[in-house]
């Protein structure tokens, strides 16, 4: 189920490059990446998992509610991250000229069924 959902999210997002369901420990449960010779998308996801742990900790300390979504914009990519459970998140990487709004929508649309499957 996870593999098909990730493929759908990437393929339905204009500019989609890859998606991963990962634990905050940096271990991927499922991933789907289009061929990309000059960048290691799995390594990016692992590094962002470490950053997300720190963001989540800050959110808890500041008592601003549960972290739902994080977006990272670089020179080449957007990375949209949506929390699924207290242990897992989904991250979608897309090219800068990709459809950022649709990426957010698709992650929101799929989050419920992914959450249920993880619990």
Biopython code that builds the backbone (N, CA, C, O; Angstrom):
import numpy as np
from Bio.PDB.StructureBuilder import StructureBuilder

atoms = [
    (1, "UNK", "N", (0.813, -1.192, 0.000)),
    (1, "UNK", "CA", (0.000, 0.000, 0.000)),
    (1, "UNK", "C", (0.861, 1.263, 0.000)),
    (1, "UNK", "O", (0.584, 2.204, -0.744)),
    (2, "UNK", "N", (1.907, 1.285, 0.835)),
    (2, "UNK", "CA", (2.745, 2.474, 0.941)),
    (2, "UNK", "C", (3.426, 2.807, -0.383)),
    (2, "UNK", "O", (3.448, 3.963, -0.807)),
    (3, "UNK", "N", (3.983, 1.778, -1.035)),
    (3, "UNK", "CA", (4.711, 2.019, -2.281)),
    (3, "UNK", "C", (3.812, 2.634, -3.346)),
    (3, "UNK", "O", (4.211, 3.572, -4.036)),
    (4, "UNK", "N", (2.610, 2.109, -3.478)),
    (4, "UNK", "CA", (1.680, 2.627, -4.487)),
    (4, "UNK", "C", (1.262, 4.060, -4.167)),
    (4, "UNK", "O", (1.156, 4.892, -5.068)),
    (5, "UNK", "N", (1.027, 4.348, -2.902)),
    (5, "UNK", "CA", (0.644, 5.707, -2.501)),
    (5, "UNK", "C", (1.769, 6.687, -2.791)),
    (5, "UNK", "O", (1.522, 7.777, -3.309)),
    (6, "UNK", "N", (2.996, 6.316, -2.465)),
    (6, "UNK", "CA", (4.134, 7.204, -2.719)),
    (6, "UNK", "C", (4.304, 7.454, -4.212)),
    (6, "UNK", "O", (4.538, 8.586, -4.634)),
    (7, "UNK", "N", (4.185, 6.397, -5.009)),
    (7, "UNK", "CA", (4.298, 6.557, -6.462)),
    (7, "UNK", "C", (3.211, 7.498, -6.978)),
    (7, "UNK", "O", (3.486, 8.365, -7.808)),
    (8, "UNK", "N", (1.992, 7.333, -6.498)),
    (8, "UNK", "CA", (0.882, 8.190, -6.924)),
    (8, "UNK", "C", (1.149, 9.647, -6.585)),
    (8, "UNK", "O", (0.948, 10.529, -7.421)),
    (9, "UNK", "N", (1.601, 9.904, -5.366)),
    (9, "UNK", "CA", (1.863, 11.281, -4.935)),
    (9, "UNK", "C", (2.944, 11.919, -5.808)),
    (9, "UNK", "O", (2.804, 13.064, -6.236)),
    (10, "UNK", "N", (4.018, 11.180, -6.068)),
    (10, "UNK", "CA", (5.110, 11.722, -6.886)),
    (10, "UNK", "C", (4.647, 11.947, -8.321)),
    (10, "UNK", "O", (4.899, 13.005, -8.897)),
    (11, "UNK", "N", (3.975, 10.961, -8.896)),
    (11, "UNK", "CA", (3.565, 11.053, -10.295)),
    (11, "UNK", "C", (2.474, 12.101, -10.522)),
    (11, "UNK", "O", (2.417, 12.703, -11.595)),
    (12, "UNK", "N", (1.614, 12.326, -9.535)),
    (12, "UNK", "CA", (0.537, 13.308, -9.691)),
    (12, "UNK", "C", (0.979, 14.736, -9.388)),
    (12, "UNK", "O", (0.229, 15.681, -9.634)),
    (13, "UNK", "N", (2.180, 14.899, -8.860)),
    (13, "UNK", "CA", (2.703, 16.229, -8.558)),
    (13, "UNK", "C", (3.605, 16.671, -9.693)),
    (13, "UNK", "O", (4.612, 16.023, -9.978)),
    (14, "UNK", "N", (3.256, 17.759, -10.337)),
    (14, "UNK", "CA", (4.118, 18.313, -11.373)),
    (14, "UNK", "C", (5.466, 18.658, -10.746)),
    (14, "UNK", "O", (5.532, 19.424, -9.784)),
    (15, "UNK", "N", (6.534, 18.092, -11.292)),
    (15, "UNK", "CA", (7.869, 18.328, -10.749)),
    (15, "UNK", "C", (8.251, 17.381, -9.629)),
    (15, "UNK", "O", (9.335, 17.508, -9.059)),
    (16, "UNK", "N", (7.375, 16.425, -9.298)),
    (16, "UNK", "CA", (7.673, 15.471, -8.230)),
    (16, "UNK", "C", (8.903, 14.644, -8.545)),
    (16, "UNK", "O", (9.056, 14.151, -9.663)),
    (17, "UNK", "N", (9.778, 14.490, -7.569)),
    (17, "UNK", "CA", (11.022, 13.753, -7.749)),
    (17, "UNK", "C", (11.044, 12.485, -6.905)),
    (17, "UNK", "O", (11.547, 11.453, -7.348)),
    (18, "UNK", "N", (10.503, 12.556, -5.693)),
    (18, "UNK", "CA", (10.520, 11.384, -4.833)),
    (18, "UNK", "C", (9.747, 11.620, -3.557)),
    (18, "UNK", "O", (9.490, 12.759, -3.166)),
    (19, "UNK", "N", (9.378, 10.519, -2.911)),
    (19, "UNK", "CA", (8.660, 10.595, -1.641)),
    (19, "UNK", "C", (9.106, 9.442, -0.759)),
    (19, "UNK", "O", (9.509, 8.385, -1.243)),
    (20, "UNK", "N", (9.026, 9.667, 0.538)),
    (20, "UNK", "CA", (9.446, 8.657, 1.500)),
    (20, "UNK", "C", (8.562, 8.726, 2.737)),
    (20, "UNK", "O", (8.164, 9.806, 3.172)),
    (21, "UNK", "N", (8.263, 7.565, 3.293)),
    (21, "UNK", "CA", (7.649, 7.480, 4.616)),
    (21, "UNK", "C", (8.767, 7.021, 5.529)),
    (21, "UNK", "O", (9.373, 5.971, 5.315)),
    (22, "UNK", "N", (9.032, 7.822, 6.552)),
    (22, "UNK", "CA", (10.212, 7.589, 7.368)),
    (22, "UNK", "C", (9.902, 7.839, 8.832)),
    (22, "UNK", "O", (9.028, 8.635, 9.177)),
    (23, "UNK", "N", (10.635, 7.146, 9.678)),
    (23, "UNK", "CA", (10.557, 7.404, 11.103)),
    (23, "UNK", "C", (11.495, 8.538, 11.469)),
    (23, "UNK", "O", (12.431, 8.848, 10.733)),
    (24, "UNK", "N", (11.237, 9.149, 12.609)),
    (24, "UNK", "CA", (12.119, 10.213, 13.076)),
    (24, "UNK", "C", (13.509, 9.682, 13.405)),
    (24, "UNK", "O", (14.437, 10.461, 13.620)),
    (25, "UNK", "N", (13.656, 8.363, 13.444)),
    (25, "UNK", "CA", (14.961, 7.749, 13.652)),
    (25, "UNK", "C", (15.765, 7.663, 12.353)),
    (25, "UNK", "O", (16.912, 7.216, 12.363)),
    (26, "UNK", "N", (15.164, 8.094, 11.228)),
    (26, "UNK", "CA", (15.859, 8.094, 9.948)),
    (26, "UNK", "C", (15.739, 6.802, 9.167)),
    (26, "UNK", "O", (16.390, 6.647, 8.134)),
    (27, "UNK", "N", (14.925, 5.873, 9.636)),
    (27, "UNK", "CA", (14.740, 4.601, 8.932)),
    (27, "UNK", "C", (13.484, 4.688, 8.070)),
    (27, "UNK", "O", (12.388, 4.950, 8.566)),
    (28, "UNK", "N", (13.668, 4.464, 6.769)),
    (28, "UNK", "CA", (12.551, 4.546, 5.823)),
    (28, "UNK", "C", (11.719, 3.273, 5.871)),
    (28, "UNK", "O", (12.254, 2.166, 5.935)),
    (29, "UNK", "N", (10.401, 3.448, 5.838)),
    (29, "UNK", "CA", (9.476, 2.317, 5.761)),
    (29, "UNK", "C", (9.180, 2.008, 4.301)),
    (29, "UNK", "O", (9.063, 0.847, 3.910)),
    (30, "UNK", "N", (9.061, 3.062, 3.502)),
    (30, "UNK", "CA", (8.800, 2.913, 2.068)),
    (30, "UNK", "C", (9.321, 4.158, 1.370)),
    (30, "UNK", "O", (9.384, 5.235, 1.963)),
    (31, "UNK", "N", (9.689, 4.001, 0.115)),
    (31, "UNK", "CA", (10.166, 5.148, -0.655)),
    (31, "UNK", "C", (9.921, 4.915, -2.137)),
    (31, "UNK", "O", (9.874, 3.781, -2.615)),
    (32, "UNK", "N", (9.768, 6.014, -2.839)),
    (32, "UNK", "CA", (9.647, 5.971, -4.294)),
    (32, "UNK", "C", (10.395, 7.178, -4.832)),
    (32, "UNK", "O", (10.026, 8.317, -4.547)),
    (33, "UNK", "N", (11.441, 6.938, -5.605)),
    (33, "UNK", "CA", (12.240, 8.012, -6.170)),
    (33, "UNK", "C", (12.356, 7.822, -7.671)),
    (33, "UNK", "O", (12.613, 6.715, -8.145)),
    (34, "UNK", "N", (12.167, 8.901, -8.420)),
    (34, "UNK", "CA", (12.485, 8.876, -9.839)),
    (34, "UNK", "C", (14.008, 8.886, -9.953)),
    (34, "UNK", "O", (14.689, 9.373, -9.051)),
    (35, "UNK", "N", (14.550, 8.355, -11.047)),
    (35, "UNK", "CA", (16.006, 8.394, -11.215)),
    (35, "UNK", "C", (16.527, 9.833, -11.155)),
    (35, "UNK", "O", (16.024, 10.719, -11.845)),
    (36, "UNK", "N", (17.527, 10.041, -10.331)),
    (36, "UNK", "CA", (18.110, 11.375, -10.151)),
    (36, "UNK", "C", (19.595, 11.160, -9.891)),
    (36, "UNK", "O", (19.997, 10.837, -8.772)),
    (37, "UNK", "N", (20.405, 11.339, -10.926)),
    (37, "UNK", "CA", (21.816, 10.975, -10.856)),
    (37, "UNK", "C", (22.655, 11.834, -9.918)),
    (37, "UNK", "O", (23.596, 11.337, -9.298)),
    (38, "UNK", "N", (22.329, 13.101, -9.811)),
    (38, "UNK", "CA", (23.237, 14.006, -9.117)),
    (38, "UNK", "C", (22.872, 14.296, -7.666)),
    (38, "UNK", "O", (23.479, 15.170, -7.046)),
    (39, "UNK", "N", (21.889, 13.577, -7.109)),
    (39, "UNK", "CA", (21.500, 13.830, -5.725)),
    (39, "UNK", "C", (20.971, 12.542, -5.092)),
    (39, "UNK", "O", (20.270, 11.761, -5.736)),
    (40, "UNK", "N", (21.313, 12.337, -3.837)),
    (40, "UNK", "CA", (20.864, 11.156, -3.094)),
    (40, "UNK", "C", (19.648, 11.545, -2.259)),
    (40, "UNK", "O", (19.787, 12.077, -1.158)),
    (41, "UNK", "N", (18.464, 11.279, -2.788)),
    (41, "UNK", "CA", (17.230, 11.691, -2.120)),
    (41, "UNK", "C", (17.019, 10.958, -0.799)),
    (41, "UNK", "O", (16.440, 11.519, 0.130)),
    (42, "UNK", "N", (17.478, 9.724, -0.705)),
    (42, "UNK", "CA", (17.352, 8.999, 0.564)),
    (42, "UNK", "C", (18.191, 9.672, 1.650)),
    (42, "UNK", "O", (17.736, 9.824, 2.783)),
    (43, "UNK", "N", (19.401, 10.069, 1.307)),
    (43, "UNK", "CA", (20.269, 10.753, 2.270)),
    (43, "UNK", "C", (19.650, 12.076, 2.718)),
    (43, "UNK", "O", (19.735, 12.437, 3.892)),
    (44, "UNK", "N", (19.035, 12.790, 1.795)),
    (44, "UNK", "CA", (18.351, 14.037, 2.149)),
    (44, "UNK", "C", (17.263, 13.759, 3.182)),
    (44, "UNK", "O", (17.141, 14.482, 4.170)),
    (45, "UNK", "N", (16.478, 12.715, 2.953)),
    (45, "UNK", "CA", (15.392, 12.379, 3.887)),
    (45, "UNK", "C", (15.943, 12.036, 5.266)),
    (45, "UNK", "O", (15.374, 12.449, 6.277)),
    (46, "UNK", "N", (17.031, 11.297, 5.320)),
    (46, "UNK", "CA", (17.635, 10.933, 6.609)),
    (46, "UNK", "C", (18.091, 12.186, 7.348)),
    (46, "UNK", "O", (17.852, 12.319, 8.548)),
    (47, "UNK", "N", (18.741, 13.097, 6.647)),
    (47, "UNK", "CA", (19.214, 14.327, 7.289)),
    (47, "UNK", "C", (18.051, 15.200, 7.752)),
    (47, "UNK", "O", (18.111, 15.787, 8.832)),
    (48, "UNK", "N", (17.009, 15.287, 6.955)),
    (48, "UNK", "CA", (15.847, 16.084, 7.359)),
    (48, "UNK", "C", (15.117, 15.449, 8.542)),
    (48, "UNK", "O", (14.463, 16.157, 9.308)),
    (49, "UNK", "N", (15.214, 14.140, 8.703)),
    (49, "UNK", "CA", (14.612, 13.490, 9.877)),
    (49, "UNK", "C", (15.248, 14.034, 11.153)),
    (49, "UNK", "O", (14.560, 14.268, 12.147)),
    (50, "UNK", "N", (16.557, 14.231, 11.118)),
    (50, "UNK", "CA", (17.243, 14.802, 12.284)),
    (50, "UNK", "C", (16.785, 16.224, 12.558)),
    (50, "UNK", "O", (16.589, 16.603, 13.712)),
    (51, "UNK", "N", (16.614, 17.005, 11.516)),
    (51, "UNK", "CA", (16.144, 18.383, 11.672)),
    (51, "UNK", "C", (14.716, 18.395, 12.206)),
    (51, "UNK", "O", (14.379, 19.210, 13.064)),
    (52, "UNK", "N", (13.886, 17.502, 11.706)),
    (52, "UNK", "CA", (12.491, 17.435, 12.163)),
    (52, "UNK", "C", (12.391, 17.114, 13.646)),
    (52, "UNK", "O", (11.511, 17.629, 14.334)),
    (53, "UNK", "N", (13.286, 16.267, 14.142)),
    (53, "UNK", "CA", (13.279, 15.968, 15.576)),
    (53, "UNK", "C", (13.491, 17.243, 16.385)),
    (53, "UNK", "O", (12.843, 17.453, 17.410)),
    (54, "UNK", "N", (14.398, 18.086, 15.920)),
    (54, "UNK", "CA", (14.670, 19.341, 16.627)),
    (54, "UNK", "C", (13.493, 20.310, 16.521)),
    (54, "UNK", "O", (13.150, 20.983, 17.492)),
    (55, "UNK", "N", (12.880, 20.378, 15.351)),
    (55, "UNK", "CA", (11.709, 21.250, 15.181)),
    (55, "UNK", "C", (10.577, 20.772, 16.080)),
    (55, "UNK", "O", (9.919, 21.575, 16.741)),
    (56, "UNK", "N", (10.355, 19.477, 16.101)),
    (56, "UNK", "CA", (9.291, 18.921, 16.940)),
    (56, "UNK", "C", (9.546, 19.224, 18.412)),
    (56, "UNK", "O", (8.619, 19.549, 19.154)),
    (57, "UNK", "N", (10.803, 19.117, 18.831)),
    (57, "UNK", "CA", (11.159, 19.423, 20.214)),
    (57, "UNK", "C", (10.872, 20.896, 20.525)),
    (57, "UNK", "O", (10.345, 21.215, 21.591)),
    (58, "UNK", "N", (11.219, 21.795, 19.592)),
    (58, "UNK", "CA", (10.957, 23.225, 19.789)),
    (58, "UNK", "C", (9.464, 23.507, 19.870)),
    (58, "UNK", "O", (9.029, 24.311, 20.694)),
    (59, "UNK", "N", (8.682, 22.858, 19.031)),
    (59, "UNK", "CA", (7.225, 23.034, 19.043)),
    (59, "UNK", "C", (6.659, 22.612, 20.398)),
    (59, "UNK", "O", (5.785, 23.283, 20.948)),
    (60, "UNK", "N", (7.156, 21.508, 20.927)),
    (60, "UNK", "CA", (6.691, 21.036, 22.236)),
    (60, "UNK", "C", (7.078, 22.005, 23.350)),
    (60, "UNK", "O", (6.264, 22.306, 24.223)),
    (61, "UNK", "N", (8.313, 22.490, 23.322)),
    (61, "UNK", "CA", (8.780, 23.433, 24.348)),
    (61, "UNK", "C", (7.965, 24.718, 24.308)),
    (61, "UNK", "O", (7.609, 25.265, 25.351)),
    (62, "UNK", "N", (7.671, 25.197, 23.105)),
    (62, "UNK", "CA", (6.926, 26.447, 22.945)),
    (62, "UNK", "C", (5.431, 26.271, 23.165)),
    (62, "UNK", "O", (4.685, 27.245, 23.255)),
    (63, "UNK", "N", (5.003, 25.008, 23.252)),
    (63, "UNK", "CA", (3.598, 24.702, 23.509)),
    (63, "UNK", "C", (2.671, 25.364, 22.482)),
    (63, "UNK", "O", (1.686, 26.012, 22.838)),
    (64, "UNK", "N", (3.011, 25.185, 21.196)),
    (64, "UNK", "CA", (2.229, 25.796, 20.118)),
    (64, "UNK", "C", (1.320, 24.802, 19.404)),
    (64, "UNK", "O", (0.735, 25.124, 18.371)),
    (65, "UNK", "N", (1.203, 23.607, 19.947)),
    (65, "UNK", "CA", (0.365, 22.591, 19.318)),
    (65, "UNK", "C", (1.214, 21.549, 18.623)),
    (65, "UNK", "O", (2.443, 21.606, 18.659)),
    (66, "UNK", "N", (0.558, 20.612, 18.001)),
    (66, "UNK", "CA", (1.243, 19.510, 17.332)),
    (66, "UNK", "C", (1.764, 19.970, 15.971)),
    (66, "UNK", "O", (1.050, 20.637, 15.222)),
    (67, "UNK", "N", (3.005, 19.614, 15.656)),
    (67, "UNK", "CA", (3.573, 19.932, 14.351)),
    (67, "UNK", "C", (2.822, 19.137, 13.285)),
    (67, "UNK", "O", (2.665, 17.923, 13.413)),
    (68, "UNK", "N", (2.361, 19.812, 12.240)),
    (68, "UNK", "CA", (1.623, 19.151, 11.169)),
    (68, "UNK", "C", (2.396, 19.104, 9.860)),
    (68, "UNK", "O", (2.401, 18.083, 9.173)),
    (69, "UNK", "N", (3.051, 20.213, 9.513)),
    (69, "UNK", "CA", (3.695, 20.299, 8.201)),
    (69, "UNK", "C", (4.919, 21.197, 8.286)),
    (69, "UNK", "O", (4.935, 22.191, 9.013)),
    (70, "UNK", "N", (5.940, 20.827, 7.528)),
    (70, "UNK", "CA", (7.152, 21.628, 7.412)),
    (70, "UNK", "C", (7.494, 21.693, 5.928)),
    (70, "UNK", "O", (7.410, 20.688, 5.221)),
    (71, "UNK", "N", (7.877, 22.869, 5.462)),
    (71, "UNK", "CA", (8.305, 23.024, 4.069)),
    (71, "UNK", "C", (9.717, 23.596, 4.055)),
    (71, "UNK", "O", (10.023, 24.546, 4.776)),
    (72, "UNK", "N", (10.563, 23.010, 3.231)),
    (72, "UNK", "CA", (11.940, 23.458, 3.095)),
    (72, "UNK", "C", (12.153, 23.821, 1.631)),
    (72, "UNK", "O", (11.855, 23.037, 0.730)),
    (73, "UNK", "N", (12.673, 25.022, 1.414)),
    (73, "UNK", "CA", (12.894, 25.522, 0.057)),
    (73, "UNK", "C", (14.390, 25.724, -0.132)),
    (73, "UNK", "O", (15.032, 26.461, 0.617)),
    (74, "UNK", "N", (14.935, 25.056, -1.146)),
    (74, "UNK", "CA", (16.342, 25.237, -1.481)),
    (74, "UNK", "C", (16.434, 25.804, -2.896)),
    (74, "UNK", "O", (15.418, 26.044, -3.548)),
    (75, "UNK", "N", (17.628, 26.008, -3.346)),
    (75, "UNK", "CA", (17.823, 26.561, -4.688)),
    (75, "UNK", "C", (17.235, 25.656, -5.769)),
    (75, "UNK", "O", (16.766, 26.143, -6.797)),
    (76, "UNK", "N", (17.258, 24.339, -5.543)),
    (76, "UNK", "CA", (16.803, 23.392, -6.562)),
    (76, "UNK", "C", (15.484, 22.704, -6.257)),
    (76, "UNK", "O", (14.782, 22.286, -7.178)),
    (77, "UNK", "N", (15.133, 22.577, -4.980)),
    (77, "UNK", "CA", (13.984, 21.753, -4.616)),
    (77, "UNK", "C", (13.115, 22.392, -3.536)),
    (77, "UNK", "O", (13.540, 23.281, -2.797)),
    (78, "UNK", "N", (11.889, 21.900, -3.481)),
    (78, "UNK", "CA", (11.022, 22.060, -2.318)),
    (78, "UNK", "C", (10.944, 20.680, -1.674)),
    (78, "UNK", "O", (10.902, 19.666, -2.370)),
    (79, "UNK", "N", (10.926, 20.648, -0.361)),
    (79, "UNK", "CA", (10.645, 19.415, 0.363)),
    (79, "UNK", "C", (9.470, 19.723, 1.274)),
    (79, "UNK", "O", (9.556, 20.585, 2.148)),
    (80, "UNK", "N", (8.375, 19.011, 1.064)),
    (80, "UNK", "CA", (7.173, 19.196, 1.874)),
    (80, "UNK", "C", (7.056, 17.973, 2.775)),
    (80, "UNK", "O", (7.067, 16.836, 2.303)),
    (81, "UNK", "N", (6.945, 18.220, 4.069)),
    (81, "UNK", "CA", (6.912, 17.140, 5.049)),
    (81, "UNK", "C", (5.625, 17.247, 5.856)),
    (81, "UNK", "O", (5.293, 18.319, 6.361)),
    (82, "UNK", "N", (4.904, 16.143, 5.975)),
    (82, "UNK", "CA", (3.666, 16.102, 6.767)),
    (82, "UNK", "C", (3.807, 14.990, 7.791)),
    (82, "UNK", "O", (4.167, 13.863, 7.452)),
    (83, "UNK", "N", (3.521, 15.312, 9.046)),
    (83, "UNK", "CA", (3.579, 14.290, 10.086)),
    (83, "UNK", "C", (2.403, 13.331, 9.920)),
    (83, "UNK", "O", (1.301, 13.727, 9.542)),
    (84, "UNK", "N", (2.666, 12.074, 10.210)),
    (84, "UNK", "CA", (1.627, 11.046, 10.138)),
    (84, "UNK", "C", (1.257, 10.556, 11.534)),
    (84, "UNK", "O", (0.079, 10.452, 11.875)),
    (85, "UNK", "N", (2.269, 10.260, 12.330)),
    (85, "UNK", "CA", (2.067, 9.833, 13.717)),
    (85, "UNK", "C", (3.178, 10.471, 14.543)),
    (85, "UNK", "O", (3.970, 11.258, 14.025)),
    (86, "UNK", "N", (3.233, 10.137, 15.806)),
    (86, "UNK", "CA", (4.304, 10.674, 16.651)),
    (86, "UNK", "C", (5.663, 10.075, 16.283)),
    (86, "UNK", "O", (6.699, 10.554, 16.744)),
    (87, "UNK", "N", (5.659, 9.034, 15.456)),
    (87, "UNK", "CA", (6.906, 8.382, 15.079)),
    (87, "UNK", "C", (7.242, 8.468, 13.597)),
    (87, "UNK", "O", (8.389, 8.235, 13.216)),
    (88, "UNK", "N", (6.255, 8.802, 12.742)),
    (88, "UNK", "CA", (6.467, 8.747, 11.295)),
    (88, "UNK", "C", (5.995, 10.004, 10.582)),
    (88, "UNK", "O", (5.095, 10.709, 11.039)),
    (89, "UNK", "N", (6.640, 10.265, 9.433)),
    (89, "UNK", "CA", (6.251, 11.376, 8.578)),
    (89, "UNK", "C", (6.381, 10.951, 7.120)),
    (89, "UNK", "O", (7.023, 9.950, 6.801)),
    (90, "UNK", "N", (5.760, 11.732, 6.248)),
    (90, "UNK", "CA", (5.923, 11.545, 4.808)),
    (90, "UNK", "C", (6.581, 12.808, 4.268)),
    (90, "UNK", "O", (6.210, 13.920, 4.645)),
    (91, "UNK", "N", (7.550, 12.632, 3.390)),
    (91, "UNK", "CA", (8.241, 13.764, 2.774)),
    (91, "UNK", "C", (8.166, 13.620, 1.259)),
    (91, "UNK", "O", (8.385, 12.539, 0.713)),
    (92, "UNK", "N", (7.856, 14.714, 0.599)),
    (92, "UNK", "CA", (7.777, 14.756, -0.861)),
    (92, "UNK", "C", (8.749, 15.810, -1.361)),
    (92, "UNK", "O", (8.697, 16.964, -0.935)),
    (93, "UNK", "N", (9.632, 15.415, -2.259)),
    (93, "UNK", "CA", (10.593, 16.339, -2.862)),
    (93, "UNK", "C", (10.134, 16.650, -4.276)),
    (93, "UNK", "O", (9.791, 15.751, -5.045)),
    (94, "UNK", "N", (10.133, 17.943, -4.609)),
    (94, "UNK", "CA", (9.774, 18.344, -5.964)),
    (94, "UNK", "C", (10.698, 19.448, -6.438)),
    (94, "UNK", "O", (11.279, 20.183, -5.640)),
    (95, "UNK", "N", (10.823, 19.549, -7.745)),
    (95, "UNK", "CA", (11.656, 20.585, -8.336)),
    (95, "UNK", "C", (11.056, 21.952, -8.042)),
    (95, "UNK", "O", (9.855, 22.075, -7.799)),
    (96, "UNK", "N", (11.901, 22.978, -8.066)),
    (96, "UNK", "CA", (11.447, 24.320, -7.712)),
    (96, "UNK", "C", (10.324, 24.827, -8.606)),
    (96, "UNK", "O", (9.493, 25.615, -8.155)),
    (97, "UNK", "N", (10.282, 24.396, -9.858)),
    (97, "UNK", "CA", (9.203, 24.848, -10.742)),
    (97, "UNK", "C", (7.996, 23.907, -10.688)),
    (97, "UNK", "O", (7.069, 24.035, -11.488)),
    (98, "UNK", "N", (8.009, 22.965, -9.744)),
    (98, "UNK", "CA", (6.889, 22.042, -9.568)),
    (98, "UNK", "C", (5.710, 22.717, -8.884)),
    (98, "UNK", "O", (5.796, 23.870, -8.462)),
    (99, "UNK", "N", (4.622, 21.992, -8.782)),
    (99, "UNK", "CA", (3.382, 22.526, -8.214)),
    (99, "UNK", "C", (3.360, 22.296, -6.697)),
    (99, "UNK", "O", (2.904, 21.258, -6.217)),
    (100, "UNK", "N", (3.862, 23.283, -5.964)),
    (100, "UNK", "CA", (3.973, 23.206, -4.507)),
    (100, "UNK", "C", (2.610, 23.048, -3.839)),
    (100, "UNK", "O", (2.468, 22.268, -2.897)),
    (101, "UNK", "N", (1.617, 23.776, -4.316)),
    (101, "UNK", "CA", (0.273, 23.692, -3.745)),
    (101, "UNK", "C", (-0.324, 22.305, -3.894)),
    (101, "UNK", "O", (-0.936, 21.783, -2.962)),
    (102, "UNK", "N", (-0.147, 21.710, -5.059)),
    (102, "UNK", "CA", (-0.683, 20.361, -5.269)),
    (102, "UNK", "C", (0.066, 19.354, -4.412)),
    (102, "UNK", "O", (-0.530, 18.399, -3.912)),
    (103, "UNK", "N", (1.356, 19.556, -4.238)),
    (103, "UNK", "CA", (2.134, 18.665, -3.376)),
    (103, "UNK", "C", (1.569, 18.671, -1.962)),
    (103, "UNK", "O", (1.390, 17.614, -1.357)),
    (104, "UNK", "N", (1.291, 19.846, -1.439)),
    (104, "UNK", "CA", (0.710, 19.961, -0.094)),
    (104, "UNK", "C", (-0.657, 19.284, -0.038)),
    (104, "UNK", "O", (-0.967, 18.565, 0.913)),
    (105, "UNK", "N", (-1.465, 19.520, -1.062)),
    (105, "UNK", "CA", (-2.807, 18.925, -1.109)),
    (105, "UNK", "C", (-2.738, 17.395, -1.122)),
    (105, "UNK", "O", (-3.463, 16.734, -0.379)),
    (106, "UNK", "N", (-1.870, 16.839, -1.961)),
    (106, "UNK", "CA", (-1.779, 15.384, -2.071)),
    (106, "UNK", "C", (-1.294, 14.747, -0.770)),
    (106, "UNK", "O", (-1.775, 13.681, -0.386)),
    (107, "UNK", "N", (-0.351, 15.389, -0.094)),
    (107, "UNK", "CA", (0.100, 14.845, 1.185)),
    (107, "UNK", "C", (-1.019, 14.880, 2.213)),
    (107, "UNK", "O", (-1.196, 13.935, 2.982)),
    (108, "UNK", "N", (-1.769, 15.965, 2.224)),
    (108, "UNK", "CA", (-2.905, 16.067, 3.143)),
    (108, "UNK", "C", (-3.960, 15.011, 2.812)),
    (108, "UNK", "O", (-4.517, 14.376, 3.708)),
    (109, "UNK", "N", (-4.228, 14.830, 1.524)),
    (109, "UNK", "CA", (-5.231, 13.857, 1.083)),
    (109, "UNK", "C", (-4.873, 12.432, 1.502)),
    (109, "UNK", "O", (-5.746, 11.670, 1.916)),
    (110, "UNK", "N", (-3.618, 12.078, 1.399)),
    (110, "UNK", "CA", (-3.183, 10.706, 1.670)),
    (110, "UNK", "C", (-2.836, 10.462, 3.137)),
    (110, "UNK", "O", (-2.726, 9.311, 3.559)),
    (111, "UNK", "N", (-2.663, 11.518, 3.913)),
    (111, "UNK", "CA", (-2.192, 11.372, 5.297)),
    (111, "UNK", "C", (-3.100, 10.484, 6.140)),
    (111, "UNK", "O", (-2.606, 9.665, 6.914)),
    (112, "UNK", "N", (-4.401, 10.629, 6.006)),
    (112, "UNK", "CA", (-5.329, 9.856, 6.830)),
    (112, "UNK", "C", (-5.197, 8.360, 6.634)),
    (112, "UNK", "O", (-5.114, 7.607, 7.605)),
    (113, "UNK", "N", (-5.178, 7.922, 5.378)),
    (113, "UNK", "CA", (-5.080, 6.478, 5.119)),
    (113, "UNK", "C", (-3.701, 5.940, 5.502)),
    (113, "UNK", "O", (-3.585, 4.809, 5.973)),
    (114, "UNK", "N", (-2.663, 6.742, 5.303)),
    (114, "UNK", "CA", (-1.327, 6.308, 5.712)),
    (114, "UNK", "C", (-1.247, 6.189, 7.231)),
    (114, "UNK", "O", (-0.671, 5.238, 7.761)),
    (115, "UNK", "N", (-1.824, 7.152, 7.913)),
    (115, "UNK", "CA", (-1.837, 7.142, 9.382)),
    (115, "UNK", "C", (-2.524, 5.875, 9.900)),
    (115, "UNK", "O", (-2.014, 5.205, 10.798)),
    (116, "UNK", "N", (-3.674, 5.557, 9.328)),
    (116, "UNK", "CA", (-4.411, 4.353, 9.742)),
    (116, "UNK", "C", (-3.588, 3.089, 9.510)),
    (116, "UNK", "O", (-3.586, 2.182, 10.342)),
    (117, "UNK", "N", (-2.896, 3.034, 8.387)),
    (117, "UNK", "CA", (-2.093, 1.853, 8.075)),
    (117, "UNK", "C", (-0.898, 1.710, 9.021)),
    (117, "UNK", "O", (-0.444, 0.598, 9.290)),
    (118, "UNK", "N", (-0.398, 2.829, 9.518)),
    (118, "UNK", "CA", (0.746, 2.783, 10.425)),
    (118, "UNK", "C", (0.359, 2.415, 11.852)),
    (118, "UNK", "O", (1.185, 1.912, 12.615)),
    (119, "UNK", "N", (-0.886, 2.664, 12.207)),
    (119, "UNK", "CA", (-1.316, 2.392, 13.592)),
    (119, "UNK", "C", (-1.798, 1.013, 13.775)),
    (119, "UNK", "O", (-2.191, 0.638, 14.879)),
]
sb = StructureBuilder()
sb.init_structure("model")
sb.init_model(0)
sb.init_chain("A")
sb.init_seg("    ")
for serial, (resi, resn, name, xyz) in enumerate(atoms, 1):
    if name == "N":
        sb.init_residue(resn, " ", resi, " ")
    sb.init_atom(name, np.array(xyz, "f"), 0.0, 1.0, " ", f" {name:<3s}", serial, name[0])
structure = sb.get_structure()
